[in-house]
Amino acid sequence: MPERLLTSEEVADLLAVKPQTGRDAAWRGKIPCVRLWTGKKKTLLRFERSAIEAFIRERAMPVGSRTRS
């Protein structure tokens, strides 16, 4: 069975950001999303949990790797 797609609100919870921030990032191609359809005024965006979790893992900094500027 395919995984259930997440809403912008659910992705925002995973990323600890506001839902609009997540939607903006998706539109800019910063986070992976699925564009289901486009209506007259808006496009329905959904997100695969596995893709969002991979996005987080790819950007995670190892402990102790922070640099000071």
Backbone as a chain_set.jsonl record, in Angstrom:
{"seq": "MPERLLTSEEVADLLAVKPQTGRDAAWRGKIPCVRLWTGKKKTLLRFERSAIEAFIRERAMPVGSRTRS", "coords": {"N": [[0.849, -1.182, 0.0], [0.642, 2.216, -0.865], [2.263, 5.019, 0.731], [0.564, 7.378, 2.868], [-0.09, 10.629, 1.788], [1.188, 13.72, 3.037], [-0.172, 16.745, 4.441], [0.282, 20.321, 4.056], [0.235, 21.43, 6.599], [0.918, 19.243, 8.225], [3.514, 18.737, 7.337], [4.679, 21.125, 8.069], [4.631, 20.83, 10.853], [6.495, 18.708, 11.124], [8.816, 19.968, 10.23], [8.994, 22.079, 11.911], [8.053, 24.673, 11.281], [6.036, 27.412, 10.02], [2.943, 26.668, 8.272], [2.678, 28.173, 5.856], [5.32, 28.816, 5.294], [6.363, 26.306, 4.671], [4.844, 25.746, 2.356], [5.715, 27.825, 0.679], [8.426, 27.115, 0.419], [8.138, 24.704, -0.939], [7.023, 25.587, -3.377], [9.196, 26.995, -4.352], [10.895, 24.965, -4.892], [12.523, 24.011, -2.912], [11.861, 22.082, -1.024], [10.753, 18.698, -1.443], [7.728, 18.001, -3.224], [4.363, 17.025, -4.129], [2.378, 17.959, -6.717], [-0.897, 17.958, -6.968], [-3.24, 18.881, -8.373], [-4.266, 21.729, -10.284], [-6.28, 24.397, -9.595], [-8.573, 27.09, -10.284], [-7.73, 29.132, -8.611], [-5.833, 28.056, -6.851], [-3.248, 25.587, -6.197], [-3.187, 22.213, -5.269], [-1.085, 20.99, -2.922], [0.817, 18.223, -1.81], [2.765, 16.028, 0.288], [5.299, 13.531, 0.418], [5.991, 11.522, 3.135], [8.371, 10.03, 3.409], [10.075, 11.347, 1.611], [10.277, 13.877, 2.776], [11.446, 13.202, 5.229], [13.888, 12.217, 4.267], [14.889, 14.577, 3.165], [15.303, 16.045, 5.519], [17.25, 14.414, 6.79], [19.381, 14.619, 4.933], [20.2, 17.21, 5.309], [20.967, 17.426, 7.892], [23.215, 18.365, 10.429], [26.196, 16.92, 11.611], [26.786, 16.215, 15.08], [28.693, 18.565, 16.844], [29.828, 19.721, 14.605], [29.392, 22.33, 14.078], [30.275, 25.565, 13.032], [31.892, 28.592, 13.961], [31.27, 31.965, 13.129]], "CA": [[0.0, 0.0, 0.0], [1.442, 3.441, -0.884], [2.163, 5.819, 1.948], [-0.381, 8.485, 2.843], [0.556, 11.919, 1.564], [1.033, 14.686, 4.122], [-0.632, 18.092, 4.116], [1.228, 21.392, 4.394], [0.239, 21.584, 8.05], [1.671, 18.131, 8.799], [4.926, 18.963, 7.012], [5.112, 22.238, 8.915], [4.913, 20.254, 12.174], [7.745, 17.946, 11.031], [9.936, 20.884, 10.014], [8.901, 23.128, 12.94], [7.878, 25.962, 10.611], [4.633, 27.724, 9.737], [2.491, 26.027, 7.031], [2.97, 29.001, 4.682], [6.756, 28.682, 5.029], [6.509, 25.032, 3.968], [4.289, 25.887, 1.004], [6.628, 28.678, -0.085], [9.615, 26.319, 0.117], [7.755, 23.733, -1.968], [6.878, 26.315, -4.644], [10.535, 27.379, -4.814], [11.663, 23.767, -5.168], [13.444, 23.766, -1.801], [11.486, 20.793, -0.437], [10.014, 17.903, -2.43], [6.276, 17.978, -3.072], [3.548, 16.482, -5.213], [1.324, 18.905, -7.1], [-1.976, 17.071, -7.394], [-3.98, 19.527, -9.451], [-4.327, 23.18, -10.215], [-7.606, 24.962, -9.784], [-8.561, 28.466, -10.782], [-7.01, 30.036, -7.714], [-4.742, 27.452, -6.094], [-2.777, 24.248, -6.503], [-3.173, 21.358, -4.092], [0.232, 20.398, -2.677], [0.933, 17.17, -0.808], [4.151, 15.681, 0.513], [5.58, 12.164, 0.832], [6.723, 11.527, 4.403], [9.729, 9.52, 3.205], [10.86, 12.384, 0.936], [10.54, 14.934, 3.758], [12.418, 12.662, 6.18], [15.18, 12.189, 3.567], [15.283, 15.985, 3.092], [15.823, 16.402, 6.842], [18.507, 13.671, 7.007], [20.428, 15.145, 4.058], [20.632, 18.527, 5.763], [21.331, 17.373, 9.304], [24.624, 18.577, 10.721], [26.682, 16.038, 12.67], [27.024, 16.88, 16.348], [30.053, 19.09, 16.964], [30.344, 20.244, 13.334], [29.034, 23.742, 13.916], [31.418, 26.483, 12.953], [31.576, 29.959, 14.381], [31.63, 32.978, 12.137]], "C": [[0.896, 1.247, 0.0], [1.242, 4.25, 0.395], [1.171, 6.964, 1.764], [0.397, 9.78, 2.663], [0.225, 12.875, 2.702], [0.526, 16.023, 3.598], [0.472, 19.094, 4.465], [1.339, 21.577, 5.908], [1.051, 20.476, 8.716], [3.168, 18.279, 8.534], [5.477, 20.097, 7.863], [5.438, 21.745, 10.321], [6.233, 19.494, 12.164], [8.961, 18.865, 10.946], [9.996, 22.008, 11.051], [8.898, 24.52, 12.308], [6.38, 26.217, 10.453], [4.223, 27.046, 8.429], [2.812, 26.846, 5.778], [4.453, 28.921, 4.315], [7.024, 27.388, 4.266], [5.99, 25.102, 2.538], [5.2, 26.734, 0.123], [7.879, 27.903, -0.497], [9.316, 25.296, -0.972], [7.65, 24.414, -3.331], [8.235, 26.704, -5.221], [11.411, 26.175, -5.137], [12.668, 23.423, -4.082], [13.137, 22.457, -1.075], [10.64, 20.03, -1.454], [8.515, 17.894, -2.15], [5.643, 17.313, -4.291], [2.462, 17.511, -5.488], [0.189, 18.095, -7.712], [-2.825, 17.654, -8.511], [-3.985, 21.025, -9.225], [-5.749, 23.617, -10.503], [-7.491, 26.369, -10.316], [-7.707, 29.372, -9.918], [-5.873, 29.383, -6.946], [-4.435, 26.038, -6.562], [-2.741, 23.453, -5.212], [-1.806, 20.688, -3.988], [0.111, 19.327, -1.607], [2.39, 16.738, -0.777], [4.276, 14.221, 0.933], [6.435, 12.216, 2.097], [8.165, 11.078, 4.191], [10.622, 10.563, 2.532], [11.209, 13.516, 1.904], [11.568, 14.45, 4.776], [13.811, 12.583, 5.554], [15.738, 13.609, 3.452], [15.921, 16.421, 4.416], [17.167, 15.719, 7.086], [19.656, 14.246, 6.193], [20.987, 16.465, 4.558], [21.051, 18.563, 7.218], [22.841, 17.553, 9.46], [25.059, 17.6, 11.798], [26.954, 16.859, 13.951], [28.482, 17.335, 16.415], [30.61, 19.684, 15.678], [29.986, 21.705, 13.114], [30.296, 24.585, 13.894], [30.982, 27.86, 13.405], [32.054, 30.926, 13.327], [32.145, 34.217, 12.81]], "O": [[1.828, 1.32, 0.801], [0.2, 4.174, 1.047], [0.964, 7.453, 0.653], [1.421, 9.996, 3.311], [-0.874, 12.846, 3.257], [0.77, 16.383, 2.446], [1.469, 18.741, 5.094], [2.421, 21.85, 6.428], [1.791, 20.735, 9.664], [3.99, 17.982, 9.401], [6.616, 20.033, 8.326], [6.416, 22.192, 10.92], [7.019, 19.62, 13.104], [10.008, 18.574, 11.523], [10.943, 22.795, 11.063], [9.629, 25.417, 12.729], [5.561, 25.338, 10.722], [5.068, 26.861, 7.552], [3.179, 26.279, 4.748], [4.796, 28.956, 3.134], [7.817, 27.371, 3.324], [6.619, 24.581, 1.617], [5.43, 26.403, -1.04], [8.339, 28.022, -1.632], [10.157, 25.051, -1.838], [8.132, 23.88, -4.33], [8.406, 26.74, -6.44], [12.54, 26.334, -5.601], [13.575, 22.623, -4.311], [14.046, 21.798, -0.569], [9.901, 20.633, -2.233], [8.083, 17.793, -1.002], [6.283, 17.078, -5.316], [1.714, 17.888, -4.586], [0.3, 17.606, -8.836], [-3.097, 16.971, -9.498], [-3.741, 21.512, -8.121], [-6.339, 23.252, -11.519], [-6.419, 26.789, -10.753], [-7.039, 30.274, -10.423], [-5.012, 30.094, -6.427], [-5.242, 25.387, -7.225], [-2.311, 23.962, -4.176], [-1.418, 19.912, -4.862], [-0.606, 19.497, -0.621], [3.157, 17.037, -1.692], [3.461, 13.724, 1.71], [7.476, 12.874, 2.125], [9.086, 11.684, 4.739], [11.807, 10.652, 2.852], [12.315, 14.053, 1.855], [12.467, 15.203, 5.15], [14.807, 12.849, 6.227], [16.939, 13.814, 3.626], [16.956, 17.086, 4.422], [18.117, 16.36, 7.536], [20.777, 14.356, 6.69], [22.132, 16.805, 4.26], [21.448, 19.612, 7.727], [23.633, 16.969, 8.72], [24.368, 17.456, 12.807], [27.304, 18.037, 13.888], [29.392, 16.576, 16.08], [31.763, 20.115, 15.659], [30.263, 22.251, 12.046], [31.247, 24.344, 14.637], [29.822, 28.238, 13.242], [33.103, 30.737, 12.712], [32.499, 35.184, 12.136]]}, "num_chains": 1, "name": "protein.A"}
